[in-house]
């Protein structure tokens, strides 16, 4: 299969013989030929590396981006965000649905791609009567030591190409009809320290599911992704409410509460939920009910029960709304209780009224001697069992 440089050199030599329409037809044929390669070798790493690299270099050629500038933030800011501004090369890739499917499949199955064997696995007519042919030497072989690195390189190139073509409306509709959300979320969870992948996935979701439509990403979101969506769309009440409900369900799925507490603190769940709660009016009782689970992770349930059960816990949550914690070493019941000094002051006047009302009701309860969380922290942990 000729490389992109050979095609460009051919066009340069024959620029007087072929029109622009002829060059576009040749590029369209090249895209179809590479799509055929990916279909012939659906689970082999080397052919997919060649195909995805060709599609990415074609898009970058149209946008004027060199391979050495792929990680340059200044270059990424120049990526087109409007469909009518994209280059012809990007449109050619976007119009081929098979090419889009190959990019999505590469993102979904990159971790299971295997190196190409010595013999060609492509099925042919009368294959039983022919000797197996050597695998084509057009693809650079991947050694065992470079297997993981090549897989990550494959998913990086596929994500960058998807980022460039998802600004087109037809591509958005095509991606919406595919189960791509779960695959994109899994890629982020599998590579938590790779900012290249994280930024491209975020850009793809913003292109396809922008604004309130971002709630669709929360259907399969993990704790880390849910917090990230809350942070990116802090102005959307729909996204904030959906993220709190998703986090509430995820916290309930933990079998080990120690790991649950560690994840809640590691992924900054409490700051994200506290910031969201401070923006909702106190009439949204369902938001507070769902958010109660986060606070019961940090406050022992029996201590909350001493103040009147769930009903008092909701009012206690109003009092503590927006508080933050950064201490990961919470080991005992005394340390689980957050002192009042760490509670962030409410920003609205109605927050102060709700907090005052909650304190009066707690003072009137049978356990009025517990004037604050600090008093509850003096309770012997043995009595809570």
CORPE-V390260 format. One line per field, one symbol per residue. psi: psi as a letter, one per 20 degrees, with the letter a starting at -180 (. if undefined). burial: b if it has 9 or more other ideal C-beta (glycine too) atoms within 8 Angstrom, else e. Layout:
psi: ???
burial: ???
This chain:
psi: pqrhhhghhghhhkhihqrhhhghhghhhgghghhhghhhmhjpgghhggghhggghgghghikpqhijhjohhhhiippiphiiqrhghhghhiohhhghgghhhhhjhijpqqqrhqpjpprqkhhjqqpqqqpjippqprhhjgghhghhghghgghghhhiiipghhghghhjqliggghhhgghimhjnhggghhgghghhggmqciiihhhihkqagghghgghhhlhiohgggghhghghggghiiphohghggghghhjlgghggghghiiqqiimhhghghihhhhihhpphhghhijjbhghhghhhhgjpjqqqjoimohrhhhhppqhhipppqhqhhhgghggghhhhhhirhlihnirhhhhiipphhii.
burial: eeebeebeebbeeeeeeeeeeebbebbbebbbbbbebbeebeebbbbbbbbbbbbbbbbbbbbebeeeebeeeebeeebbeeeeebbebbbbbbebebbbbbbbbbbebbeebebbeeeeeeeeeeeeeeeeeebeeebeebeeeebeebbbbbbbbbbbbbbbbbbbeebbebbeeeebbbbbbebbbebeeeeebbbbbbbbbbbbbeeeebbebbeebebbbbbbbbebbbebeebbbbbbbbbbebbeebeeeeebbbbbbebebbebbbbbbbebeeebeebbebbbbbbbbbbbeebbebbbeeebbbbbbbbbbbbbbeeeebeebebbbbeeebbbebeeeebbebbebbbebbeebeebebeebbbbbebebeebe
